[in-house]
Amino acid sequence: DWTPAHFITDTIAALKKQIGDNKVVMAISGGVDSTVAATLISRAVGDKLHGIFVDNGVLRKDEYETVLKTYKKLGLNVKGIDAKDDFYKKLKGKTDPEKKRKAIGKLFIEIFQQEAKKIKGVSFLGQGTIYPDVIESVSVHGPSVTIKSHHNVGGLPKKMHLSLVEPLRNLFKDEVRKVGTELGIPEDMISRHPFPGPGLAIRILGEVTEEKVKLLQKADDIYVKALKDHNLYATVWQAGSILLPVRSVGVMGDERTYEFTVALRAVTSVDGMTADWAHLPYDFLANVSNDIINSVRGINRVVYDISSKPPATIEWE
Ligand code: XMP
C-alpha cells in the first residue's frame, strides 16, 4: 500500500544509495515540489545537499525572507542569493513577455551555474520534477516556453556533468503534498498556490521596474492575506494581482489623482490547462478594493478579471 510514511522510508534509502558520499546541488524556489524534494534529499544526505534560493526581485512581498527562514527551520542547507538588482538591470527596457521570460531564465541559470561551480566535487543535480511534468512534454505557451521553464535547468546536467536526482518523479501533486505534511513542512508551504518562475515580472504588464514591483507586491499582499483570512485561499487554484500599464483619474480628498490600476485574478482549475474565473463574494472584493486603494499610494483603481481559460490564459502575459 502506498502511504506517505512508506514512500519516505523507501525514498530516503534509495537516495542514500544513489548519492552515496557525493554532493547534490539544487535550485529551490519556495514552491511545494522543490521544497518537498529538497527535504527528502536532505533527510538522506544532510548537508551534502546544497540548495540555492535566488531572489530574482520579482517574488511576492517578503517571500525571500520568509522562505529562507522556513528552510532554516527545516534544517536544509540552503544558500540565499540576493540578485534583485541584476535581474532589474536585465529587465530594463524589455516589454515583450517572452523576452522578459527569457531574460529571467537566462540570468537564473547563469547565477545557478556560478554558485554550483563554487561547490567542490558536486556530481548530482536535484530537481522537484513530478509525474505530470514528466508526461506533459507539450508547452502551454507554444513551443518556446514550457511550464517551469524558469527552473528547468535542463541544459545543466550535461554541461556540468551532473546526474539527476528526482525523488518525486512518480508522484502526483496531492501525493507530494501528503509526503510534505508527513515530513513536517509547514501547512502554509504545502497549500501554496502555484507561482510562475518569472514571478511578478509577467504580472507587471510592459516594462518591469523596482518601483512597480514594490507597488504590486503591496497590493498583492493585501489580496492574498485577505483570501487567507476569509478562508477563500484554499477554494481557488491560483490567485494573484496584475499591474496594468495604464493610469487613470481618481479623486482623493480634494485632490485629483492619476495612478495605476490593479487587476485581481482568481481561478478554479484542476491542472491549469483550463480554468474558470472564481466567483469570489462581492463583499470580499469590495473590501479588498478599498484596502488596496486606501493603503497603496500609486493605485487608485481595482478591477476583477472575469475571463476563463480558454480563451484567456491565467496569467496576463
Ligand atoms: P497560463 O497563463 O498559460 O498559465 O494559463 C498556466 C499555469 O502556468 C503558469 N505559468 C508559468 N509558470 N513559468 C512558470 O514557471 C512561466 O513562464 C509560466 N507562465 C505561466 C501559470 O502561473 C499557471 O499556473
Residues whose N, C-alpha, C, O or C-beta is under 5 A from the ligand:
A	BS01	XMP	V140 T146 I147 K148 S149 H150 P194 F195 P196 G197 P198 G272 T313 I314 E315
